[in-house]
Every structure is written in C-alpha cells, then in structure tokens.
Amino acid sequence: MQHGIPRSYWTSLNTTAPSASTGCLVLEPMGPSVNIMVEELPQFKPRKRGMKIHYPPQMAKSTLKQSLQALAFLHNNGIAHGDF
C-alpha cells in the first residue's frame, strides 16, 4: 500500500436494486483499528489485569472528526462505505 491507496482489492461484485445497479469493491484492511491504536498507547503499557482502557478525549475527538470528514468526502464523490 502506498499513500493510503490500496494496490489491489479482494473481490468485486455487482448488486442490482429496483432503482440502480451498483458496483462494489472489497478492499484489504487499511490499517489497525482505533481500538488497537488506543491499546498501544504508552499509558496502557504494561497492561494490567482488569485495567479499563478509555479513549483519551482529545484522541477520540480528533479521530471522530477525521473519520466524518473522510466519510463526507466519499459520499460527495458517490462512494458508500459499508462498514463505518
């Protein structure tokens, strides 16, 4: 992967609804989940039994803002994201 653009996709398919036909691409995972990123923060290392992991508020705010901006960009360009 380079610059966040996948080099390949796993599969493609077409779906047909009463109003339109749509092409779909199934892409490789683009990186770690937000949960994994939070668990890897230094304040949660070493991980202790029963430790509750909470998103740092500023990280949660920034991640949500960037995610919503990315989703708006996709929608503005006619692309739907299936597992947001």
Secondary structure, 3 states (H helix, E strand, C coil): CECCECCCEEEEEEEECCCCEEEEEEECCCCCCHHHHHHCCHHHCCCCCCCCCCCCHHHHHHHHHHHHHHHHHHHHCCCCCCCC
